[in-house]
């Protein structure tokens, strides 16, 4: 439970701050959801947070995959130029 101060501030309970790794100064978006309030912590750099997420999902890098797909398309075009 949190209590709203006269300045409109609340304290997020310590266990929740620890679980979400919330540090002083983190920006939090406040949104209304029907009759509730939704607090959404903003990551410092969302792109950095996603880095490495797909690592290991593919046997080869993106450049190699695109080159293979291009070569396959070119080979199809050579077999039947009317489809190009």
C-alpha positions as CSV (number, residue, x, y, z in Angstrom):
1,X,0.0,0.0,0.0
2,X,1.2,3.5,-0.8
3,X,-0.1,6.8,0.6
4,X,-0.6,9.9,-1.6
5,X,1.2,12.9,-0.2
6,X,-0.1,16.5,-0.3
7,X,2.3,17.0,-3.3
8,X,0.7,14.1,-5.2
9,X,3.7,11.8,-4.6
10,X,3.7,8.1,-3.7
11,X,6.4,5.8,-2.5
12,X,6.8,2.6,-4.4
13,X,7.4,-0.2,-1.9
14,X,11.0,-1.4,-1.5
15,X,10.4,-5.0,-2.5
16,X,8.8,-3.8,-5.8
17,X,11.7,-1.4,-6.5
18,X,14.2,-4.2,-5.9
19,X,12.4,-6.7,-8.1
20,X,12.2,-4.2,-11.0
21,X,15.7,-2.7,-10.3
22,X,14.2,0.8,-10.0
23,X,16.9,3.4,-9.0
24,X,16.4,7.0,-8.0
25,X,15.9,9.2,-11.0
26,X,14.3,6.6,-13.3
27,X,11.5,8.0,-15.5
28,X,8.1,6.4,-15.0
29,X,5.2,6.9,-17.3
30,X,1.9,7.2,-15.5
31,X,-1.3,6.2,-17.4
32,X,-4.9,5.8,-16.5
33,X,-6.4,2.4,-17.1
34,X,-10.2,2.5,-16.4
35,X,-10.3,3.2,-12.6
36,X,-6.7,2.2,-12.1
37,X,-3.3,3.9,-12.4
38,X,-0.6,2.1,-14.4
39,X,3.1,2.9,-13.7
40,X,5.5,2.0,-16.5
41,X,9.3,2.4,-15.8
42,X,11.2,3.7,-18.9
43,X,14.4,2.0,-19.7
44,X,17.4,4.3,-20.2
45,X,18.1,3.0,-23.8
46,X,15.5,0.7,-25.2
47,X,17.7,-0.3,-28.2
48,X,20.5,-1.2,-25.8
49,X,18.1,-3.4,-23.8
50,X,17.2,-5.4,-26.9
51,X,20.9,-5.9,-27.9
52,X,21.7,-9.6,-28.1
53,X,18.1,-10.7,-27.8
54,X,18.2,-12.8,-31.0
55,X,21.7,-14.1,-30.5
56,X,21.9,-17.8,-31.2
57,X,18.6,-18.0,-32.9
58,X,20.2,-18.3,-36.4
59,X,23.1,-20.4,-37.6
60,X,24.4,-17.5,-39.7
61,X,24.6,-13.8,-39.6
62,X,22.0,-11.5,-41.3
63,X,24.4,-10.5,-44.2
64,X,25.1,-14.2,-45.1
65,X,21.3,-15.0,-45.0
66,X,20.5,-12.0,-47.3
67,X,23.2,-13.0,-49.7
68,X,22.0,-16.6,-49.8
69,X,18.4,-15.4,-50.4
70,X,19.6,-13.1,-53.2
71,X,21.6,-15.8,-54.8
72,X,18.6,-18.2,-54.7
73,X,16.4,-15.5,-56.3
74,X,19.0,-14.9,-59.1
75,X,19.3,-18.7,-59.7
76,X,15.5,-18.9,-60.2
77,X,15.6,-15.9,-62.5
78,X,18.2,-17.6,-64.7
79,X,16.1,-20.8,-64.9
80,X,13.0,-19.0,-66.0
81,X,13.6,-15.4,-67.2
82,X,9.9,-14.9,-67.8
83,X,9.1,-15.0,-64.1
84,X,11.5,-12.1,-63.4
